[in-house]
Amino acid sequence: MATVIRTQSPGRINIIGEHTDYNDGFVLPAAIDKATVVQVKKNGTASDCNMIALNIGEVAYFDLNNFKPIENGWQNYMMGVVAELQKIGAKLEGFDCEFGGNVPIGSGMSSSASLECSFAYALNELFELGFDKWQLIKATQMAEHNFVGIKCGIMDQFASMMGKKDQVMLLDCRTLEFEYFPLDLGDYQLLLLNTNVSHSLGDSEYNNRREECENGVAIIQKTHPDVKNLRDVTLTMLSEFMGKMPAVTFKRCYHVVAENQRVQEATEAMKKHDHKLLGELVYQSHFSLQNDYEVSCPELDFLVQLTLDKDYILGSRMMGGGFGGCTISIIKKEMVGIFKTYAAKAYKERFDKDLTPYTVSIEDGAKVL
Ligand code: GLA
C-alpha cells in the first residue's frame, strides 16, 4: 500500500508589525490553533496530480510537466508550491492530494500560507526531498509571488512553519534571526473579531503599497546612498524628506518606519509585562494603518472605535494585509463574553453583517500528523 503522509500547518496572528516584513523590518507573529491539514500519496504515475479541496468540494488536476497559473483559484497555491520546489531541485512524481481546514479564508489569519506550508511540508516528506524549514518558507513565499501574484513578505509562511506553543516570535525579516518568548498577558487575553468582509482591492493595493515603499526608498537613497530599504531609515532621517517626496509616499514610509519602532517597543513592553504600553502601541499601529498606510476599511475602523471607551480593553487594531479580515484586541479575560455580544450587536446594526469572534490559542507550527 502506498505511503500516506498527513501534515498540518497553522494560520497565524500578528501582535504588531504590519506591512513591515517586505521592508526588511520586524514582525511579532504567533501560530494559532487553526490549521490546514493536507494528505498526499503517490499514485504510481509519472506526472498526474489530482487534488481535492474538501471544504468546498472541488477537484482539480494538473500535469507536473506542463502547468501554469490560472486566472484565480486555490489551484495556484498548489501549483505554485510544486513549481517553486521544482526550481530548487525537487524530483516529484504523480500524487493524489486532499486538504481541508479551519483557518477562515480572508480573515487575515493567513489561510493561504497555512495551505502552502502544509502542502510543501507534505511533499517534502512524501518524496523525501530533504529541504529544511527555511527552504520551504522561501519556496512557499515565492509560490505566492509567482503563482498567486501577491508580492508578500515572509511573515505568514515563517509563522506557519516555525510557530511554537504559547510563544510569540520576534522576527527580523532582514537577517531572518528570530526569538521566541512567552505570550503572557496577565489578566488580559487576545480576542479576534472577524468582520467577515474581504474587499477585493486588497491584492492589487498590497502590491501598490510595496511599490510605494520602494519609490520612497529611491528618493531617500539620493541623499543617503547606504539606505537599502525602509528598515534603514529613522524617523529623524525621514523628516528631512517632508515636502520633498509626494505626500502619499511620505505617509507610506512614515507608517513603516514608525511601525518598525513600535514592534521593538512592544517586544520590550511584553517582556516587562507592561500590558498598558503594549495596548497603546497596538492602537497607534491601527491608526497608522488606517490613516497613513490606508489599508483599513470602515468595518475594521468601526470595531476598533468600539473599543476606545472600554477601560477593560488595552488595545485593538486591524490584523494582516487589511481591507477586511479581523481585528485583534487585548481585553480583560472576564469581559470577553460581554464585549463579544455587545460588538456583534453593534456591528449587525451598523453593517447588517455577522461578526465572528475567535479566542485563539498559540500552537506549534508545521508538523506531520
Ligand atoms: C499579508 C502578507 C504578509 C504581510 C502582511 C501585512 O499577510 O502575506 O507578508 O505583509 O500582509 O503585515
Residues whose N, C-alpha, C, O or C-beta is under 5 A from the ligand:
A	BS01	GLA	G17 E18 H19 T20 D21 C152 G153 I154 M155 D156 G320 G321
